[in-house]
């Protein structure tokens, strides 16, 4: 089973709200990722966690705050977002960060109003 | 440095006819190559991957791809298109043996349209 589960599937939030996106995998993978995808574009890497430690931050604004509570869970905390942050946020995982296929979740559709 | 070029932004075929989605890559190292499919309003699903074993790779749903080092290509094919194949397809290259995200480069995507 190569399943990465993301919640919620859809989220609408105001620019002053605080919300979180959640991601879970039970494949024993030790690397987890957040990607952002705008319409008709390929996914863009935001963050990589390897063995529960943040290993890559692709110059993402601080209004996006990742958290990896344990090896199965990955959160993305959202605060003071802008309308241009509206996108599909994809979580992914792989056995390790270097040298393995990554598996994507279904994504969370975020709309900032 | 690595890069991926998907040669067609849109491909339209009739149901039951062959599908060809073209991908060229550039990599300083021995690459790992992947094709992912994204159906409307869905996440990305792995179709197949090449990691320096057989050059002809078979994937899910009848898709296959051939790695040609001399042409730096990794084209995706399917003998007979089905309506359910309509989706966005991404060619992806990694400089690592399997594809860690820190070495992952996406192509711009090819939108596959299936005509009834």
HADDOCK unambig.tbl for C-alpha pairs under 7 A between the chains (distance, minus, plus):
assign (segid A and resid 41 and name CA) (segid B and resid 108 and name CA) 6.41 0.50 0.50
assign (segid A and resid 42 and name CA) (segid B and resid 106 and name CA) 6.38 0.50 0.50
assign (segid A and resid 42 and name CA) (segid B and resid 107 and name CA) 6.99 0.50 0.50
assign (segid A and resid 42 and name CA) (segid B and resid 108 and name CA) 5.66 0.50 0.50
assign (segid A and resid 42 and name CA) (segid B and resid 109 and name CA) 6.59 0.50 0.50
assign (segid A and resid 90 and name CA) (segid B and resid 43 and name CA) 7.00 0.50 0.50
assign (segid A and resid 97 and name CA) (segid B and resid 100 and name CA) 4.77 0.50 0.50
assign (segid A and resid 97 and name CA) (segid B and resid 101 and name CA) 6.36 0.50 0.50
assign (segid A and resid 98 and name CA) (segid B and resid 96 and name CA) 6.57 0.50 0.50
assign (segid A and resid 98 and name CA) (segid B and resid 99 and name CA) 6.79 0.50 0.50
assign (segid A and resid 98 and name CA) (segid B and resid 100 and name CA) 4.27 0.50 0.50
assign (segid A and resid 99 and name CA) (segid B and resid 96 and name CA) 4.83 0.50 0.50
assign (segid A and resid 99 and name CA) (segid B and resid 97 and name CA) 4.89 0.50 0.50
assign (segid A and resid 99 and name CA) (segid B and resid 98 and name CA) 4.00 0.50 0.50
assign (segid A and resid 99 and name CA) (segid B and resid 99 and name CA) 4.79 0.50 0.50
assign (segid A and resid 99 and name CA) (segid B and resid 100 and name CA) 4.70 0.50 0.50
assign (segid A and resid 100 and name CA) (segid B and resid 97 and name CA) 6.99 0.50 0.50
assign (segid A and resid 100 and name CA) (segid B and resid 98 and name CA) 3.86 0.50 0.50
assign (segid A and resid 100 and name CA) (segid B and resid 99 and name CA) 4.75 0.50 0.50
assign (segid A and resid 100 and name CA) (segid B and resid 100 and name CA) 5.25 0.50 0.50
assign (segid A and resid 101 and name CA) (segid B and resid 98 and name CA) 5.28 0.50 0.50
assign (segid A and resid 101 and name CA) (segid B and resid 99 and name CA) 5.03 0.50 0.50
assign (segid A and resid 101 and name CA) (segid B and resid 100 and name CA) 6.57 0.50 0.50
assign (segid A and resid 102 and name CA) (segid B and resid 99 and name CA) 6.94 0.50 0.50
assign (segid A and resid 102 and name CA) (segid B and resid 100 and name CA) 6.93 0.50 0.50
assign (segid A and resid 104 and name CA) (segid B and resid 43 and name CA) 6.30 0.50 0.50
assign (segid A and resid 104 and name CA) (segid B and resid 44 and name CA) 5.63 0.50 0.50
assign (segid A and resid 104 and name CA) (segid B and resid 45 and name CA) 6.74 0.50 0.50
assign (segid A and resid 105 and name CA) (segid B and resid 43 and name CA) 5.65 0.50 0.50
assign (segid A and resid 106 and name CA) (segid B and resid 42 and name CA) 5.27 0.50 0.50
assign (segid A and resid 106 and name CA) (segid B and resid 43 and name CA) 3.85 0.50 0.50
assign (segid A and resid 107 and name CA) (segid B and resid 42 and name CA) 6.92 0.50 0.50
assign (segid A and resid 107 and name CA) (segid B and resid 43 and name CA) 5.54 0.50 0.50
